[in-house]
Amino acid sequence: MAYFSTIYIEKNIESKILEISTNDVFEITNNTANEIKKIVLDNKEDLDLLLNEQKINKNEKSLFNLLDKKVALLKTNNIKYAYILYVDKNEIFRFISDAARGEEKAEINQKFDIDSKYWIEAYYTKKSKVIKHDYINELSLTYLKPIEIEDITLILSIDFSVKKIDEISSTISQVKLFLQLFWVLISILLVILMYQTFKFYKTKKISYIDRLTGIYSRNYLQDNEMFINLNDYIVCAIDVDYFKKVNDTYGHVVGDDILVQISNRIKNEIREKKDIFVRYGGEEFCLLIKKEKRFDPLELVEKIHNAIKNREFKVSNSERISLSVSIGVNLNPKKQRNFISAFKLADMALYNAKNKGRNSIEIYKEDHRNKDFLTINDIKDAIEDKRVVVYYQEIINEDENDKKRYYEALIRIIKDGQIYSPEKFLPTIKDTFISTKLTKELLSIIQTKILNSQENIQISINLTQQDLQNEPILNILKEFAKTSNIASKIALEIVETDEIISYEEITKTIMELKKLSYKIYIDDFGSGYSNFIYLSKINADAIKIDGSIISTINKDELSYLVAKNIMNFAKEADIDVIAEYVSSKEIYETVKSLGIKKFQGYYFSEPI
């Protein structure tokens, strides 16, 4: 800044010198221009001869000699050149008079080559122009003064220059040199600073890497936890089961080698530059898995679990051992005030996994002690043991022209001879990879049911908004569409109470599924956002009025009005309406009076 400020000051000084040096010259030139005008007017006939390309008079009293004498008076030590020009019919500038002497003097009518647009501007605008030139030792300019004489315009031009003040120029040069040297010194210091900074961060980076496994060390978390956005991750605590026995049996050298093998297995499964993998201490690891659209982080957790469980680890050239890991997962670290608190909850889940026998994945949930709910391992085991069953409840259709039979598929899990309904296990697996596995199992059962059925049936199944954004689930539905008559026999019930994450994506997905012949039902309608515009956009085939409305329709006037308004809207939009939770004859008759023709509930049949 100091260097460029000096250059700026130098330019200002030059400008001031130029202003002081030229004021008097410009005034003298302007006065001379007035005198030239008077001379020309007194000798107009000589100028006319020149302009008409006739023989001109060059005697001592002619216009041209008088003008030569006048411009010669302008020459000084600073004014090197002074001359008068005119413009001929071809717009070429030519000399009328020149103050130079000897060989330098231009002849009358000699061509003058202009080198700037300012000449043209001065001639046509009739305004004075200054052309500046900047040389090493001089400040120089050309001053153009138009002289208007009736219908003729002449240009009086002087070339003026002034030497720079040596003392000022010398002082400024010394300051500039000093600043240049100062900048070189600063540059050297900056290079040294950058080198030292590089060494510091390189040393710091080494401290961030665990020397044994080559992954991040706990130091990394301690220094960077405040920069980790907990909204973007799930937090996992991973511990090697019975690792103390490995060290006791084979020694710490083998134990260290086993830890390297395990960390390498996990590194092969995670995503580089997205997930953060840390050796937290001993045989315990911390893993932060980044959330992304259409990616289930818990699927990655299961892959890691299986990658350890299903492989052997080398102890020596002749011996291998099997190991497993327990994993605790905190799905919502953003609820905690910092990373340490979030990791503690994952560690609590890890502790629960170990207490239940190790070799498992435990999701931290505040209600994990509630014995009425199935645990995530209970659900996982039920899927693997084929203890997931489907009950069917018929949807009664009173349209005599429709011969098809309608059913809703209701998922159940059997454990120890007891049948568990969805409210006992779905909350446990919400937003987990087990939810995806359970939906896959449901779809497989429905596929078999439809293929083996001899009836003309349609089965509706419940899907969440997350299911419709899950690539594996969508791929299964697309495969169904390739099999004859399966997609056309399935209705997808989307729960209306689910929060829609992206209207555009969900709408696009639903429209694609409709093209594949799936029917779209909106379940529990009237309990959530009740977005009628959204219904119109996705062109839903049917809406199922929420059971809490139907079950109170005879007791609550508001429930009756809501059901009536829904029916009126559906009729206008040409959408079928199904009344759920029809549990008595009185409810059936009230609902039927609204014009509804499809019913579901214990009044007709229980799920079987």
N, C-alpha and C positions, 0 to 999 in steps of 0.2 A: 504493500500500500504506500509506503514511504517513497519507494522508487518511482512508482507511477504518479505520485503526487508531485514529485520533482519535475518530471516531464511535463505535467500539467502547468506548473508554475513557469517553466521555461517558455511554454507556448504563450502563456498570458503576457510575459515580459516582451516577447517578440511582437505580440499584437499591440501592446502599448507603444513600443518603439515605432512601429509602423504607423500608428495613428498620429503620434506627435510629429513624425517626419513628413507625413503626407498632407496634413491639413493645409499648410501654406501653399504647397505645390498645386493642390486641387483648386484652390482659390485663384491662383495666378493663371492656371490653365483655363478656367471658366471665363475669366476676364479676357484672356487672349482670344477665346472662341467668339466672344461678342465683337471684338475688334475685327476678327477675320470676316465675320458676317457683314460688317459695314464695308470692308474693302471689296468683298465680292459683289455686293449690291451696287457699288460705284463703278465696277468694271464687269458688269454682267455679260456684256457682249463677248468678252474673251472666253468666259466659261461656256457660253452657248456654242461657240465655235468648237470647243473641245468636245462637248457632249454630242454635237452633230457630226463629229469626225471630220471636221474641216481644218484647213491649215490655220495654226494658231500663231498669235503674235508673241514673240519672245524678247521684245526690246526691253530696255531698262525700266520703263514705266508700265510695263504690262502687268496684268493681274498676277501672273506666276512668279515674277521677280519680287513683287510686293509681298506675296505670301511667303516666299522663301526667306525674306528678311524678317518677317514677323515670327515665323516658327523658329528661326535661328536664335532669336532672343530667349527662347525657352531653354536652350541647352545650358546645363550647369554641370558641376561635378557629379551630381546624383542623377540628373536626367540625361541619359545617354542618347536617346533617339526621340525625335519629334517629327511628325509628318501628317499630311492631310490626304485623305483618300476619298474617292467617289466610287459609285457603283454604276457600271455601264448597263446597256440594254440586256446583256446576257447574265446579269447579276454577278459579275466578276469585279472584285475590288481592284482599283488602279490608283496610282500616285497622281496627285496634282502638285504637291510640294513636299520637299524633303530637306530637313535642316542639316543633313550630313554633308561632308565635303569630300572632294577628290573622288577616288574610285568607289567609295561606299555610297555616294549620292545616287539615288534612283532617278531615272529619267521621267519626264512628264508622260503620263499614260502607261507607264510600266506596270505590269501585272504584279499584284500583291497576294501571296498565298496565305490565307487565314488558317489558323491552327486551333480554333475554338469556336463553339457555337455562340459565344457571347458577342462576336462580331455581328452575326446575323440578327441577334436579339436587339443589339444597340441600334442597328440600322432601321429595323421595322418598328420597334417600340418608341424610338426617339428618346430613350432614356440612357443616362450614363451608366457604364459598366466598369467594374474593376476585375482584372484577371490577376490572381496571385500566383507567384512562383516562389518555391522555397529551395534555396540552394544552401550549400554547406556554410559559406561565409557571408551570405547576403540574404537580405529580405528584399524581394523584387516584385514589381507589379507593372501591369499595363493598364493605363487609364484611357478609356474610350469616351469621347465627348461628342455626341451628335450635334451638328449645326444645321438648323432648318432654315432654308432660304427659298421662300415661295414654295414651288413644287419640287425642290431639289434638297437632298439631305447629304451633307458632307460629314466625314468622321475625322475629328482631330484626335490623334493618338500620341501618347508619350509613354516611353519605357523608363520607369523610375526604379532606382535601387538604393539601398542604404546598408552600410556594413553593420554587423552586429557589434554591440558594445563588448569589447574584448574582455574587460574585467568580469562582467556579468557572465559571459559565456564560459570563461575559465572556471569561475566559482561553481557554476552549475555542473560543469563537466566533472569537477573534483567530487562534488556531492554524489553524482551519478555513479562514479567509479567506486566510491566508498560503499554505496548501497549495493552495487553489484557484488563486491567482495563480501559484504555482509550476508547477501543472499546465498552465495556459495557456501559460506560458513554454516548458515542455517540448514542448507540442503545436506551438508555432511552430517550435522547433528541429527537431522531427521532420519537419514539412512541408518545411523548408529542406533537411534531410538527404535526404528522399525525392526532392526536385527535383534535388539534386546527383547522387544515385545514378542517377536517370533519365537525366540528361545524360551521366553516365559510360558507362552501358550503351548509350546511343544512339551515342555516339562510338565505343565498342568495336565495336558492330554495324557501323558504317560501315567500320571497319578489317577486319571479317570479310568484307566484300563486295568482290569484284574490280571495280574501277571501269570496266574495259572491257566485260566480259561480263555483269556483274550477278549472277554466281553466287558461291559461297563462294571466298574467297581462301585461300592457304596458311596465313595467320595463324589461320584458324578451326581447321584441323587441329592446329596447334602448341599452341593453347590448350585444345582439347577432346578430343584423342586419348585421354586417360586415361579419359574418360567414354563412349567408344565401346565397346560390348560386341561383341567380335569374333566371338562365338558367333552373332550375329544377322545377319551380313553376309557377302557375298563381296566381294573387293577387286579392282577393275579399274584398270589403267593404260592410258590411251588417248592415242595420239599421231597427229598429222596427218602423213600421208606426204608427203615432199618439200616440206615447207612453206617451207624456205629458198628454193626456186626461186620460190615465189609472191612472197616479199619481194624477191628479187633482180630479178624480172621486172617486177612492178607497183608496188613500193614498200611501205613499212611502213604507210602509211595504208590502202591496199587490203588489205594483210595483216591489219591489225587488224579491218577490216570483215568479212573472211572468217572470222576467229576468232569474231566475234559471231554470224555466221550459223550456224556449226557448233555453237556452244554452244546456240543456240536450237533447232536440230534435235534435239540430244540431250535438252534440257529437255522438249521436246514428247513424248518417248518415256518418260521416267522418271516415277515416281509421286511426286507432291508430298507432303511431310511423312513420307515413308518412306525414299526413297533420298537419299543425300548426294552432291552433285555439286560438285567443287572444281576450280578452275584451279590446277594444281600448279606451273606455270612455263612461260613461252613458249607453245608449241603443245601442251603435255602436260597432260592432265586426269586427275584421280582420281575414280573413281566407286565408292561403296559401295552395293551393292544389297541391300536387306533381304530375308531369307528369310521365306517364309510358306507355310503349308499350301496345297497344290494350286497352287503357283506355282513355275515353274521360272525362277530368275534368269538362267540362261544363254539362255533364249529372248529375254529383254529385251536381253542383250548382242548377240545376232544381229540383233534389230530395229534397234538403234543402228548396228551395222555396215552394215546394208543402207540405213538412212536416209541415211547419208553417201555410200555407194558408188553408189546408184541415182539420185542427184539432182545437179543442177548448181548452181553458186554464182555469184552476180552479181559481176562485176568492174567493169563499167560498164553504162550503159543499153543498150549494143549487144553486150556480150560476156559470155559465161558460161564457166566452167571446171568440169571434173570433178575431184573429189578423192576420196581414200579415207583410211581410218584403220587403223592396226594396234592391236590390243587384246590386252593380256596379262591373264590372269585367275588369281587365287589363290582356289581354291575352299574352302580350309581355313585361313583366317587365324587361327583360334582356336588352331592349333598353335604359333603364334609368341608370344613373350613380350610384344610390344607392337605398336602399329600400324605403326611405322616398319619393323620387321622383316617384317611381313606385306606391306607395300607393296613392299618390295625384291624379294620373290619374284614379285609381279605384274609388276614392272619387268623382272625377268629373263625372264619369259615374253614380255613385249613385245619385248625385245631379240631373242629367238629368232624371233619373228614377223617382225621387220624383216630378220633375216639370211636368212630363207626367201623373201624377195621382197616383203614388206609386203602390205598390203591383206588381212589375215587375222586370225583369232582364235587365240591360242595359250593353252592351259591349262597352268599350271605343274604339272609332275609330276616326281617325283624320278627316275623311270626314263625321262625323255624322250630320253635319249641311246641307249637300247637299240634297235638297228636291227631287231631281230626283231619289234618291235611297230609297227603302223601308227600314224601320227600322227593327230591329230584332223582335220587338213586332208585327209589321205589318205582317211579314212572319209567325210568330208563330200563330197569330190569323187566318191567311188565311188557315193554315193547319187544325186548329181546326174547322173552319167554312166551310170546304170543298170548298174553293175558289181556290184550286190548280187544274189547268186543263192541259191537254196534247194536243198539236197540232201534227199532223203527216204530214211529208213531204215524198213523195214517192221517192224511189231510182229506177231510170229507168234501167231495165236490158234488153239489146239487144241480149242476148243469147237465141235463139229460143227454145233450148232444156230445158231451165229452166222455168217451169210454175209458180214458186212461185213469190209472190209479196212482195216487200221489202219496209219498211218504217223506218224513223228515228223518235223517240219520242222526242218532244221538249217541255219542261215544261214551263208553264206560271202561273202567279198569277193575280187574278182579285181583284181590290180594287176600290170601289166607281165607278163601271162600267168601269174602265179603265183597259186595259190588259198590264201587265208588263212582259217584256222579261227577260231572265236570267241575262243579264249584269246589270240589275237594282236591282237585289237582291242577286245573288250568291256571289259577293265580300263581302257583309255585313255579311254573315253567314259562310264564309270560316273558317275552323278549329273550328267550334262551334257544339254543340249538335243539334242545329236546322238544320244544314246541314244533319245530320243523319236522323232526322225526315222527312225532305223533300224527301230524297232518298227513305225512307220507303213508303211514300205516293205515290211517282212515281211508285214504284214497285207494289204497290197494284192496282193502276189504270191500269197498263200494264197487270197484271194478269187477271183482269176482262175483258179487251179488247180481249185478246187472247182466253179466255174461251167462250166468246160470239160471236166470229167471225166465219163466215161460210166459209171464204176464206182460201186458203193455203198461210199463210202470215209469214213473219219474221220481228220482230220489234227490232231495235237497240236502246239501251239506253246508255247515257253517264255516266261513273263512273270515279271518281278520284282515284289516287293511295291510298289516305286515305280510300276511300270506301272499297278498296280491303284488307285493313288491319283492317277493322271494324268488330268485331265479330257478332253483331246483323245483319248487312247487309249480311254477308256471310251465316248466319243461314237461312235467308229468301231465298237466292238463292238455298241453299241446299234443303229447303222445296219445292221449285218450281220443283226441279228435281224429287221429289217423285210423283208429279202430272203429269199425262200422257200428253206428247207432249208440255209442257210449256217451259222447258229448251231448247229443240231443236228449238223452235221458237223465241228465244231471242239471239241477238248478243250484246255483251258488248263492248262498245266503250271506250277505255282507252285514255285519253287525253295525247298526246305525249309531250306537253309542260310542263306537271307536272314534278316536280323533283322526281326522284325515290329515295326513302329513303334507301331501301334495295333490291338490285337486286335479291338476293337469295330468300327472303321471297315472293316478288311479283311473281317471276317465279314459285315458288312452288304453290302459290295460283292459278295462272292462269292455271297451268297444272291440278290441281284438278278440276277446273271449266270446262275445256275442256273435262275431263273424264265424267262429268255430262251432256254432249251434248251441252254446250253453245258454240257459235261462239265468237271468239275474234277479234275485229277490233282495229286498232291503228288510232285514230282520229288526225286531224291537222298534219299529217306526213309531215316533211320537215321544220317545224317551230322551232323545239327544238333540242334535242340531236341527233336525227336521228341515233340511235345506231342499225346498221344492224345486228351485232352479237346478240344483245339482241332479235331482231325480230326473228332470226333463232332459238334461244333457246326456246322462248315461242311458236314457231310454229303458228304464227298469221294467221288467215284465210283471213284477208283483211286489206289493208291500205287505208285510205282516205287522198288524197293529200290535204294539207292545202289550204283553200280558197284564201289566199293572193297570192298564186302561180298561181292558176287557173284563178283568176280574171284578172291577168296581163299577161297571157301567150301570148297574141297577141301583147303586147306593150313592153314587157321586154324580151330580148333574154336570160338573165340568168334564168328567170322563166321557159322558154321553156326547157332549158337544164336540169334544176333540175327535171322537170316533166318527161322528157325523160329518165334520169338516174334512177329515181325511178321506172319507168315502166320496164326498162331493168332488174333491180335487181329483181323486183317482178316476172317477167316472168321466170327468172332463178330459183327463190326460190319457184315457183308454189304458189304464193300468189295473191289473187284477188286485183284489184285496183279500187277504186271508186273516181271519180272526183267531188268535191264539188263546189258550187258557179258557176255552169254553168248557166250564166244569159243571154246568147245571142246565136244566131245561129252560129256566127263566132267562139266563144269560143268552142261550141259543136263540130264543124267540126275539129278544130285544135286538140282538145283532142282526138277525135275519130281517127284521123290520127296516133296517137301514139299507137293505138291498145287497148285503154281502151274501155270496153263494158258496164260499169256501171256509171251512171251519176245522179247527184242530184243538183237541183237549180231552180231558178225562171223561167228559159226558159221552163221547163216542168210543174212545179206546185208550188204554194205557200203552206206553211204549213196551214193545215185546221184542 
